[in-house]
């Protein structure tokens, strides 16, 4: 995929995150691994109003901007840490889905063994420890967990979904994460989720 095509994909994915209520205002960031570098959303952009000029290309080795005139996302270090740890991954979405972020703010991952789709589709969803946003501290917080999980809650700071397939798949996972969080929250309000006896 060329940088030109990647810019279009990132614009579409940003609009989808915004339309689904998974980001508000200027929250979140998206990226794609390309042969020539990492295409990532620029800093401070509303994901529902992205333009191709709001996408920049980073050097995966040192995070320098190779193409584009806008400053890269403040969470570039987070995205680069994912790609460095997992050479198989092609796309990363970081968003702030409300219910899932509520779990993260409460210090909770999504419970295993209650919703089969959390296991089957997301591979579980643990909580990464808090790391200060906007730098290496947040990147450091996910390094161990991303080795064995594609979807993480970030303590007090939203969620991350990655995919070896496509950016569209990473956004699918973010939607599934929020749906699961909504269901588990409802179950908690109704007395707690029940594990099936034969699972």
C-alpha positions in Angstrom: 0.0 0.0 0.0 1.3 3.5 -0.9 1.3 6.5 1.5 -1.3 8.0 -0.8 -3.7 5.0 -0.3 -2.9 4.9 3.4 -3.9 8.5 3.9 -7.4 7.7 2.4 -7.8 4.7 4.7 -6.8 6.6 7.8 -9.3 9.4 6.9 -12.1 6.8 6.5 -11.2 5.0 9.7 -11.1 8.3 11.7 -14.6 9.1 10.4 -15.8 5.7 11.5 -14.4 6.0 15.0 -16.0 9.4 15.4 -19.4 8.3 14.0 -19.5 5.4 16.4 -18.8 7.6 19.4 -15.5 5.9 20.1 -13.6 9.3 20.1 -14.8 12.8 20.9 -13.2 16.1 19.9 -9.5 15.6 19.2 -9.2 12.3 21.0 -7.5 9.2 19.6 -5.0 8.4 16.8 -4.6 5.8 14.1 -1.7 4.4 12.2 -0.7 1.9 9.4 2.6 0.2 8.8 3.8 0.6 5.3 7.0 -0.5 3.5 8.2 3.1 3.5 7.3 3.9 7.2 4.4 4.4 9.6 1.5 6.5 8.4 -0.1 8.2 11.4 -2.7 10.8 12.1 -1.3 14.3 13.0 -1.5 15.8 16.4 -4.7 17.6 17.6 -7.0 16.6 14.7 -10.7 15.8 15.1 -10.9 12.2 13.7 -14.3 12.9 12.2 -12.9 15.8 10.1 -9.6 14.3 8.9 -8.1 15.3 5.6 -5.3 13.6 3.7 -3.0 16.5 4.7 -3.6 15.4 8.4 -1.6 12.2 7.9 2.2 12.1 8.2 4.7 9.4 7.5 7.2 8.5 10.3 10.5 6.7 10.2 9.9 3.6 12.3 13.4 3.6 13.7 13.4 7.1 15.3 10.0 8.6 14.8 11.1 11.4 12.5 8.5 12.8 10.1 9.5 11.7 6.6 6.5 13.1 4.7 3.9 15.6 5.6 4.0 19.1 7.1 1.9 18.6 10.2 3.2 17.5 13.6 2.8 13.8 14.3 0.3 12.5 16.9 1.4 13.0 20.5 1.0 9.2 20.9 3.5 8.3 18.1 5.8 6.6 20.7 2.8 4.3 21.6 2.3 3.3 18.0 6.0 2.8 17.3 6.3 0.6 20.5 3.5 -1.6 19.2 5.1 -2.1 15.8 8.6 -2.7 17.2 7.3 -5.3 19.6 5.0 -7.0 17.0 6.4 -7.2 13.5 3.2 -9.0 12.4 0.9 -6.1 13.1 -0.2 -3.7 10.3 -2.5 -1.3 12.0 -3.2 0.4 15.3 -6.2 2.3 16.6 -6.1 4.2 19.9 -9.5 5.5 21.0 -11.5 6.5 24.1 -14.7 4.3 23.9 -16.8 5.5 26.8 -17.8 2.3 28.6 -14.5 0.5 27.9 -12.6 3.6 29.2 -14.8 3.5 32.3 -13.5 0.0 33.0 -10.0 1.3 32.4 -10.6 4.2 34.8 -11.9 1.8 37.4 -8.7 -0.2 37.2 -10.5 -3.2 35.4 -9.8 -5.2 32.4 -12.6 -7.0 30.6 -13.5 -10.1 32.5 -12.6 -13.4 30.9 -14.9 -16.4 30.7 -18.2 -14.5 30.5 -18.6 -13.3 26.9 -17.3 -15.8 24.4 -16.8 -13.1 21.8 -14.3 -11.3 24.1 -12.2 -14.5 24.0 -12.8 -15.5 20.4 -12.7 -12.1 18.7 -10.5 -10.0 21.0 -8.4 -12.7 22.6 -9.2 -11.2 26.0 -8.6 -7.6 27.0 -6.3 -7.0 29.9 -5.6 -3.6 31.5 -2.2 -2.0 30.9 -0.8 -0.1 33.9 -1.0 3.7 33.8 1.5 5.5 31.7 1.6 9.3 31.3 0.1 10.1 27.9 2.2 11.7 25.2 5.5 9.9 25.5 7.6 6.9 26.4 5.9 6.2 29.7 2.7 5.2 28.0 4.6 3.2 25.4 6.4 1.4 28.2 3.2 0.5 29.8 2.0 -1.7 26.9 5.3 -3.4 25.9 4.8 -6.7 27.8 1.1 -7.1 27.2 1.1 -6.3 23.5 3.3 -9.4 22.9 0.4 -11.7 23.7 -2.7 -9.5 23.1 -4.1 -7.4 20.2 -6.5 -5.4 22.3 -5.7 -3.6 25.5 -7.3 -1.2 27.9 -5.0 1.6 29.0 -5.4 2.5 32.6 -7.3 5.9 32.8 -6.6 6.5 29.1 -8.9 4.5 26.7 -8.0 1.5 24.6 -5.7 0.2 21.9 -6.7 -2.2 19.2 -4.2 -3.6 16.7 -4.5 -5.9 13.7 -2.3 -8.0 11.5 -4.9 -7.8 8.8 -6.0 -4.2 8.2 -6.9 -0.9 9.7 -10.6 -1.7 9.2 -10.1 -4.8 11.3 -8.4 -2.8 14.1 -11.5 -0.5 14.2 -13.8 -3.5 14.1 -12.0 -4.7 17.3 -12.4 -1.3 18.9 -16.2 -1.4 18.2 -16.4 -5.0 19.6 -14.5 -3.9 22.7 -17.0 -1.1 23.4 -19.9 -3.5 22.8 -18.5 -6.0 25.2 -17.9 -3.3 27.8 -21.5 -2.1 27.5 -22.7 -5.7 28.0 -20.5 -6.4 31.0 -21.4 -3.1 32.6 -25.1 -4.1 32.2 -24.3 -7.5 33.7 -22.6 -5.8 36.7 -25.6 -3.6 37.3 -27.8 -6.7 37.2 -25.8 -8.5 39.9 -22.6 -9.6 38.1 -21.7 -11.6 35.0 -22.2 -15.4 35.3 -19.7 -17.8 33.8 -21.3 -20.7 31.9 -20.8 -23.9 33.7 -19.7 -25.9 30.7 -17.1 -23.3 29.3 
